[in-house]
Amino acid sequence: MVARSLLGVGMKPSIQLHLNQQLSLTPQLQQAIRLLQLSQLELSTELRQITEANPMLEFVEDGAPEDPREAKADGEAVVADDGETAWDTDPGTPDTALDFSQSGNTSNHSASNDWEPQNAAPEGLREHLMWQLNLSPLDARERMVATVIIDALDTNGYLHESLAALATALPAELHIDEDQIETVRRQVQQFDPAGVASTSLADCLDAQLRQFGDDTPHLELARRIVADELDLLARNNLKQIASHLHADAEAVATACGLIRSLDPHPGAALDPTPVEYVIPDAYVRRDDDGRWHVSLSPSSQPKLELNQHYCGLIKQVKRDDAVYLRGQLQEARWLLKSLEARADTVLKVARAIVQRQRAFLDYGPEAMRPLVLREIAEEIDMHESTISRVTTRKYLHTPRGIFEFKYFFSSSVGTEGGGSASSTAIQAMVRKLVDEENPRKPLSDQALANALGERGIHVARRTIAKYRDALRIPGSSERRRAG
């Protein structure tokens, strides 16, 4: 009896209090993270969708200047030459910068423009060629072969499939051999753009040369160069071409000029990939005193406000409708606060970048300083993940051009004096050395490394090769020019 009694007491339910902490991503925090990492165009699309679903929000127009550089925005920063930063800030503006250490999911639009342009889908290479095929005098068998050829083309218009592979894609009962496929391929090559369905660069250029009239000066010589001397043409070695073909140097120069007028990638012009336009998020300008001013672009803070008409209906409608409107009103306020915080965060990061990279603004890419995300994060007291989101697809308009925020971040390379140089600055030095080299004796990768070593920057030859490839600079053998 005693044992059962104790057992019963031991199993008696009780309430215990435990304290613990954990980070929870609320819907409002998730929305703020998503807005922070959007580009200007994506933000405009996102806000339009939100305003269409939320009656409490509406776009408004104001008298913002056409050129953001002409206006001084609230929170404009002034970076002086001595490194001090003086900010022209509205004291009433709250500090609402965003800082998120957890991962999240990933323009000003006028509501008065109800009629939007309905652009047709861009025409790709296949559609362009099929349209011409339908107007061609080819018979049904030849059109079937041409369709298979067109479907096998890459984005540049080249045919990489073998004739045997194309034959297997055709119905066996048609008994179409490789010679018939080659005949149709030659006909497709004459479609617009000329040179499509070619199997090699020489084949592509020759197809385009065949469309010139017989009276074109040195046409046959140009075809011989394309067939046998493309490697020498790539190195611009006109003297050796003339020697190999036993031709006059002036005639070779004219023929090579004709070849260079051709398009080596005829299908690329019809690539339907949409073009992404860049809208600066912040502007940098210099005043007469030599100080750099940083200001947000007017379009970085879309003109949204609460719809006062619907706000006034909350007290007039039925209870269920009022509950819905209050929910929409709360979401609208969260969105406006998130947008304000997004703009403030972008401005803070832009200020810090300009303060660190004043030398780039003054002297160009060769003066770029090494910079990593951690430095900016520590300076403005934010997490590195927040800086990473802000610097992605955000652009800074400077007197030297428009650059993505990430452009100003680069690793460091040690120098002879114990300091460090930015990899971006080294790439700019490589570019300058190549531009100033003797065209007859271009610098090799080792020669470039030696030239940088004379400036106190020791970089391996393979590193120079990597930077040169990133800059899309050909090797020294390809840069060599005839005397």
C-alpha positions in Angstrom: 0.0 0.0 0.0 2.8 2.4 0.8 4.6 1.6 -2.4 1.5 2.1 -4.5 0.8 5.4 -2.7 4.3 6.7 -3.4 4.1 5.6 -7.0 0.8 7.5 -7.4 2.4 10.6 -5.9 5.4 10.3 -8.2 3.2 10.2 -11.3 1.1 13.2 -10.3 1.2 15.8 -13.2 2.9 19.1 -12.4 3.7 22.4 -14.2 7.3 23.5 -14.6 8.6 26.8 -16.1 11.6 26.8 -18.4 13.2 29.8 -20.0 14.9 29.6 -23.4 15.7 31.9 -26.3 15.2 31.3 -30.0 15.1 33.4 -33.1 11.8 33.3 -35.0 11.3 34.7 -38.5 8.0 36.5 -38.4 6.1 37.2 -41.7 7.0 40.8 -41.3 10.7 40.0 -40.9 10.6 37.6 -43.9 9.0 40.4 -46.0 11.7 42.9 -45.0 14.5 40.4 -45.9 12.9 39.8 -49.3 12.5 43.5 -50.1 16.1 44.1 -49.0 17.6 41.7 -51.6 15.5 42.8 -54.5 16.8 44.9 -57.3 15.0 48.1 -58.3 13.1 46.5 -61.2 12.2 43.5 -59.0 11.1 45.8 -56.2 8.8 47.7 -58.6 7.2 44.5 -59.8 6.8 43.2 -56.2 5.2 46.5 -55.0 2.8 46.6 -57.9 1.6 43.1 -57.0 1.2 44.0 -53.4 -0.7 47.2 -54.1 -3.1 45.4 -56.4 -3.9 42.9 -53.6 -4.1 45.5 -50.8 -6.6 48.3 -51.1 -5.0 50.3 -48.3 -2.0 51.1 -50.5 -1.6 53.4 -53.5 1.1 54.9 -55.6 1.4 58.7 -55.6 3.1 61.2 -57.9 5.2 64.1 -56.7 7.4 66.7 -58.3 10.7 64.7 -58.0 13.4 66.1 -60.4 14.1 64.1 -63.5 17.8 63.8 -62.7 18.4 62.6 -59.2 21.9 64.2 -59.2 20.2 67.6 -59.3 18.4 67.1 -56.0 19.8 66.6 -52.5 18.0 63.8 -50.9 17.3 63.4 -47.2 20.2 61.6 -45.5 22.8 62.8 -48.1 26.4 62.0 -47.0 29.4 64.2 -47.6 32.8 62.5 -47.6 35.7 64.9 -47.2 39.2 64.5 -48.4 40.7 64.1 -44.9 38.6 60.9 -44.3 36.1 62.6 -42.1 32.5 62.0 -43.0 29.9 64.8 -42.5 26.3 63.8 -43.0 23.6 66.2 -43.9 20.9 64.3 -42.1 17.4 65.2 -41.1 17.4 64.9 -37.3 13.8 63.7 -37.3 14.6 60.7 -39.5 14.5 57.5 -37.4 17.4 55.0 -37.6 15.6 52.1 -39.2 18.4 50.3 -40.9 17.8 46.6 -41.4 20.1 43.9 -40.0 19.3 40.2 -40.4 21.6 37.4 -39.5 19.3 34.7 -40.7 18.6 33.7 -44.4 15.4 34.7 -46.0 13.6 34.0 -49.2 14.3 35.9 -52.0 11.0 52.1 -59.2 8.6 54.0 -58.9 5.5 53.1 -60.8 2.9 55.6 -61.6 -0.7 54.5 -61.1 -1.9 57.0 -63.6 -0.6 55.0 -66.5 -3.4 52.4 -67.0 -2.4 51.6 -70.6 0.8 49.6 -70.6 2.6 48.6 -73.9 1.8 45.1 -74.7 5.0 44.0 -76.4 5.0 40.8 -78.5 7.3 38.0 -77.4 10.8 38.4 -78.9 11.4 36.4 -82.0 14.1 33.8 -81.6 16.4 32.3 -84.1 14.2 29.2 -84.7 11.1 31.2 -85.3 12.9 33.5 -87.7 14.3 30.6 -89.7 11.0 28.7 -89.7 9.2 31.7 -91.0 11.6 31.8 -94.0 11.3 28.1 -94.4 7.6 28.3 -94.8 8.1 30.9 -97.6 10.8 28.8 -99.4 10.3 26.7 -102.5 11.5 23.5 -100.8 9.3 20.4 -101.1 7.8 18.5 -98.2 10.8 16.2 -97.8 13.3 19.0 -97.8 11.2 21.0 -95.4 11.3 18.1 -93.0 15.0 17.9 -93.2 15.4 21.7 -92.8 13.2 21.6 -89.7 15.4 18.9 -88.1 18.5 21.0 -88.9 17.0 24.2 -87.5 16.0 22.4 -84.3 19.6 21.3 -83.8 21.2 24.8 -84.0 22.7 26.4 -80.9 22.2 30.0 -79.9 25.0 31.2 -82.2 23.4 29.4 -85.2 26.0 26.6 -85.5 25.2 23.0 -86.2 27.2 20.7 -84.0 25.3 17.5 -84.7 26.7 15.1 -87.4 24.8 14.4 -90.5 24.5 10.8 -89.4 22.8 11.9 -86.2 20.4 14.1 -88.1 19.6 11.2 -90.4 18.5 9.1 -87.4 16.1 11.8 -86.4 14.2 11.6 -89.7 11.6 8.9 -90.5 13.3 5.8 -91.8 10.7 5.2 -94.5 11.8 8.4 -96.2 15.3 7.0 -96.9 17.1 10.3 -96.7 20.8 10.0 -96.8 23.6 12.3 -95.6 24.2 13.8 -99.1 20.6 15.0 -99.2 20.8 16.4 -95.7 24.0 18.3 -96.7 22.2 19.8 -99.7 19.4 21.1 -97.6 21.9 22.4 -95.0 23.6 24.5 -97.7 20.3 26.0 -98.6 19.5 26.8 -95.0 22.9 28.6 -94.8 21.6 31.1 -97.2 18.7 32.1 -95.0 18.8 35.3 -93.0 21.1 35.7 -91.0 23.6 34.2 -93.6 25.9 31.6 -92.2 23.5 29.8 -89.9 23.6 26.0 -89.9 27.4 26.1 -90.4 29.6 23.3 -88.9 32.6 25.5 -88.2 33.8 29.1 -88.2 35.4 28.7 -91.7 32.2 27.2 -93.0 30.2 30.1 -91.5 32.5 32.8 -93.0 32.6 31.1 -96.4 28.8 30.9 -96.5 28.6 34.6 -95.9 31.3 35.3 -98.6 29.3 33.3 -101.1 26.5 35.9 -100.9 28.8 38.7 -102.2 28.8 39.5 -105.9 31.5 38.1 -108.1 32.7 41.7 -108.8 33.6 42.1 -105.1 37.4 43.0 -104.9 39.6 40.1 -103.8 36.6 37.8 -103.0 38.3 34.6 -104.1 41.4 35.6 -102.0 39.2 36.1 -99.0 37.7 32.6 -99.4 41.2 31.1 -99.7 42.2 32.9 -96.4 39.1 31.6 -94.7 39.8 28.0 -95.9 43.5 27.8 -95.1 44.8 30.7 -93.1 42.3 31.5 -90.3 45.0 31.0 -87.6 47.3 33.5 -89.2 44.3 35.9 -89.6 43.5 35.6 -85.9 47.1 36.7 -85.1 46.8 39.4 -87.7 49.9 38.1 -89.5 49.2 39.5 -92.9 52.8 39.2 -94.1 52.8 35.5 -93.6 49.4 35.1 -95.2 50.7 36.9 -98.3 53.7 34.7 -98.4 51.7 31.5 -98.1 49.2 32.5 -100.8 51.7 34.3 -103.0 49.5 37.3 -103.0 50.1 41.1 -102.9 50.2 42.6 -99.4 47.6 45.2 -100.3 45.3 42.6 -101.7 45.6 40.5 -98.6 44.8 43.6 -96.4 41.7 44.3 -98.4 40.6 40.6 -98.3 41.1 40.5 -94.5 39.1 43.6 -94.1 36.3 42.0 -96.0 36.5 38.9 -93.7 36.4 41.1 -90.6 33.1 42.6 -91.7 31.4 39.2 -91.4 29.6 37.9 -88.4 31.2 34.9 -86.7 28.1 34.3 -84.6 25.1 34.9 -86.9 22.5 33.5 -84.6 23.5 35.6 -81.5 21.7 38.7 -82.8 18.3 36.8 -82.5 18.9 35.5 -79.0 15.5 36.1 -77.2 17.1 36.4 -73.8 15.6 39.6 -72.3 18.0 42.5 -71.5 18.2 43.5 -67.8 18.4 47.3 -67.4 20.3 48.8 -64.5 18.8 51.5 -62.3 21.2 53.1 -59.9 20.2 52.9 -56.2 22.5 55.7 -55.1 24.4 58.6 -56.6 27.9 59.9 -55.8 28.9 63.4 -56.9 31.7 65.8 -56.0 31.3 69.4 -55.0 33.6 72.3 -55.6 35.3 71.7 -52.3 36.4 68.2 -53.3 34.0 66.4 -51.0 32.0 63.4 -52.2 28.2 63.5 -51.7 26.2 60.3 -51.5 22.5 60.3 -52.0 19.8 57.8 -52.7 18.1 57.7 -56.1 14.5 59.0 -55.9 13.3 55.7 -57.4 14.9 53.7 -54.6 12.1 54.8 -52.3 8.9 54.2 -54.2 6.1 56.7 -53.5 3.6 54.6 -51.6 1.1 55.8 -49.1 -2.0 54.7 -47.3 -5.3 55.1 -49.2 -7.2 57.5 -47.0 -10.5 56.7 -48.5 -10.3 53.0 -47.5 -8.8 53.9 -44.1 -11.9 56.0 -43.5 -14.2 53.1 -44.3 -13.0 51.0 -41.4 -15.4 52.7 -38.9 -18.3 52.7 -41.4 -18.5 49.1 -42.6 -19.7 46.0 -41.0 -17.7 44.1 -38.4 -16.4 41.4 -40.7 -15.4 43.9 -43.3 -13.8 46.1 -40.7 -11.7 43.2 -39.5 -10.4 42.6 -43.0 -9.6 46.2 -43.6 -7.7 46.5 -40.3 -5.6 43.5 -41.3 -4.8 45.1 -44.6 -4.0 48.3 -42.9 -1.6 46.6 -40.6 0.2 44.9 -43.5 0.4 48.2 -45.4 2.1 49.9 -42.4 4.5 47.0 -42.1 5.4 47.3 -45.8 5.9 51.1 -45.6 8.2 50.6 -42.5 10.1 47.9 -44.4 10.6 50.1 -47.4 11.9 52.9 -45.2 14.3 50.6 -43.5 15.5 49.2 -46.8 16.3 52.7 -48.1 18.1 53.6 -45.0 20.2 50.4 -45.1 21.2 50.9 -48.7 22.3 54.5 -48.0 24.4 53.4 -45.0 26.2 50.7 -47.0 26.7 53.2 -49.9 28.2 55.7 -47.5 30.6 53.2 -46.0 31.7 52.1 -49.5 32.4 55.6 -50.7 34.3 56.4 -47.5 36.5 53.4 -48.0 37.0 53.8 -51.8 37.5 57.5 -52.2 40.8 56.8 -53.9 39.0 54.9 -56.6 36.7 57.9 -57.2 39.7 60.3 -57.3 42.2 58.3 -59.3 40.5 55.3 -60.9 40.5 51.4 -60.6 44.3 51.3 -60.0 43.7 53.0 -56.7 41.0 50.5 -55.5 41.6 49.4 -51.9 41.1 45.8 -50.7 37.7 45.5 -49.1 35.6 42.6 -47.6 32.1 42.4 -46.4 33.2 42.1 -42.8 34.8 45.6 -42.7 31.5 47.3 -43.8 29.5 45.1 -41.5 31.6 46.1 -38.5 31.6 49.8 -39.5 27.8 50.1 -39.6 27.2 47.5 -37.0 25.3 44.9 -39.2 25.7 41.3 -40.0 27.7 40.2 -43.0 24.6 38.5 -44.5 22.8 41.8 -44.5 25.7 43.5 -46.3 25.7 40.6 -48.8 22.0 41.2 -49.6 22.5 44.9 -49.9 25.4 44.6 -52.3 23.7 42.2 -54.7 22.1 43.8 -57.7 22.3 47.3 -56.2 24.2 49.9 -58.2 26.1 53.0 -57.5 26.3 55.8 -60.0 29.7 57.5 -60.0 31.5 60.0 -62.3 33.5 56.9 -63.5 30.4 54.9 -64.4 27.7 52.8 -62.9 29.0 49.9 -60.8 27.4 47.1 -58.7 28.1 47.5 -55.0 30.0 44.2 -55.1 32.5 45.7 -57.6 34.1 47.7 -54.7 34.8 44.5 -52.8 38.0 42.5 -53.6 40.6 40.3 -52.0 44.1 41.7 -51.1 47.5 40.8 -52.5 50.7 41.4 -50.5 53.1 44.1 -51.7 56.9 44.4 -51.2 56.5 47.2 -48.7 54.3 45.0 -46.4 51.0 46.6 -47.5 48.3 45.1 -49.7 46.8 45.8 -53.1 43.3 45.1 -54.3 42.9 42.4 -57.0 40.7 44.9 -58.8 43.5 47.4 -58.8 46.0 44.8 -60.1 43.6 43.9 -63.0 43.4 47.6 -63.9 47.3 47.7 -63.9 47.3 44.6 -66.2 44.9 46.3 -68.5 47.0 49.5 -68.6 50.2 47.6 -69.3 48.6 45.7 -72.2 47.1 48.9 -73.6 50.6 50.6 -73.5 52.6 47.6 -74.9 54.4 47.5 -78.2 51.9 45.9 -80.7 54.8 44.2 -82.4 56.1 42.7 -79.1 53.2 42.1 -76.8 54.0 41.3 -73.1 53.8 37.7 -72.0 52.1 36.8 -68.7 55.6 36.5 -67.1 56.6 39.9 -68.5 53.4 41.3 -67.0 54.2 39.7 -63.6 57.8 41.1 -63.8 56.4 44.6 -64.6 54.1 44.5 -61.5 57.1 43.2 -59.5 59.0 46.4 -60.3 56.1 48.3 -58.7 56.4 46.2 -55.6 53.5 43.9 -56.3 54.6 40.3 -56.6 52.0 38.2 -58.4 52.5 34.7 -59.9 52.4 34.2 -63.6 49.3 31.9 -63.3 47.5 34.6 -61.3 48.3 37.1 -64.2 46.8 34.6 -66.6 43.7 34.3 -64.5 43.3 38.1 -64.3 43.9 38.4 -68.0 41.2 35.8 -68.8 38.8 37.6 -66.5 39.5 40.8 -68.4 39.0 39.0 -71.7 42.5 39.9 -72.9 43.9 37.4 -75.4 47.3 35.8 -74.9 50.5 37.5 -76.2 50.6 35.3 -79.3 47.1 36.4 -80.3 47.9 40.0 -79.6 50.9 40.1 -81.8 50.5 42.3 -84.8 52.3 42.4 -88.1 54.8 45.2 -88.5 
